[in-house]
Amino acid sequence: MTRWRASLAAKALGLQLAGLLAIAVVVGAARYYAIRHQLYRQVEGSAEALAQVLEDLLAEHPELMHTASLDPVVERFSRKLPAVARVSVVDPAGVIVADSRASEGRPTEQPEAQPLLTKVGEMRSSYTQAGSRVLRVSRSLRGRYDAKRRSDIVGAVLIDMRLALTDAAAKRELLQEMTLVLLLFVPIGGLMYFRTRRSFVRPLEQLAAAEARFARGEMPAPLAFTAGDELGAVARTFNDMVKTRARALAETEELLKASVAEAKVLRGILPICANCKRTRTDQGSWEQIESYVHEHSEAQFSHGLCPECAAKTWG
């Protein structure tokens, strides 16, 4: 069974997509925390707005701090706002006036309220309840000045905001953005694949084919890479090498032809019999001069009689 091997374009595409995916993960994480921070700020703003509404209400109706009339208002806020987990209002003595999760009339068990009853301020903290994170915004409530206590602090409000809904909203928004990014990966990846194959892989295949022909002794056609990058430099170097090799082969062929022609020319002294005119070979035998010259050169003999021999022989 032939083992599957990824092409160079597929490997390049894989590396590029891996780099893009790593960038998307880093950007996605940063984007998630940015979205969550923004939503947390909105939750804090909602809690501050709720505290401000309670402060304005108590400033106009200070008698609500001494009756159970404030408890329905707190219950309404808790029902209307899904992010509100608990609203607790305490008087300057630390007694609960209204609470969406506890009965009024008893001292509060929340330590954040005590400093806010003596000095105007605002506190933020978070805790985990039943596996869900909760943001607590604590704030002093200011109203009419009390000469006996020499303070205008009429109480404190503690608002717990659920962060699970905020985290879910952040994840949902991030999921939508990442889905769009992943959908864009498909055309971008295809474009990168074909671009890489056309600009990088195909020139390498042409170069490999030309090298194979050159290795077999053939003269490949010149490579025409128009790019001015490293591939263009490789093509120019390969073309120069082929031209140099072709020129060297042509010169060698000319020299070989000249050597062959020169090898057919008789040189030196030929030992020849003064009587029968036969010549001695390298093996020591004697041959007719015609046979020896024909064997060691490209000359051909045509027999005839010179005038002197013709007159002597035929009269």
PyMOL commands that set and color helices and strands:
alter all, ss='L'
color gray80, all
select helices_A, chain A and resi 8-60+62-66+70-80+113-118+164-215+230-263+289-296+307-314
alter helices_A, ss='H'
color red, helices_A
select strands_A, chain A and resi 84-90+96-99+122-129+132-146+151-162+279-280+286-287
alter strands_A, ss='S'
color yellow, strands_A
deselect
rebuild
show_as cartoon
